[in-house]
Amino acid sequence: MKNPNSQEPVAPGGCERDHTTVYFTVEEVAERYRVSTRLVYEALSQGSMGGFKIGGSWRVSEAALQAFEQSGGFRRPKKFVNRTTAAATGRRRSRRPIVRKISI
């Protein structure tokens, strides 16, 4: 079926197809940003990255990736800080060594 006003084929139902949009799989997105696929799945399910499912697999468009990058993308976590130290908890440590009595 052809559109009478153009030479482009028209899909059944009258919807024109856009063949210029590039779609990426989850694995391709993970490789592009050097993150795990788990992080990409989390971003998709939380809605912070736009995408859609075809069957059981996700697809992400180039425009959705650009929007995701502008919104901050994948933020790297800060270095781990041990919050159980005395300075973080505000408690002082005892300066006495722990001594146990051993009975023989």
Secondary structure, DSSP 8 states (H G I E B T S, - for coil): -B-TTSSSB--TTS-----S--EE-HHHHHHHHT--HHHHHHHHHHTSS--EEETTEEEEEHHHHHHHHHTT-S--------TTSHHHH------S--------
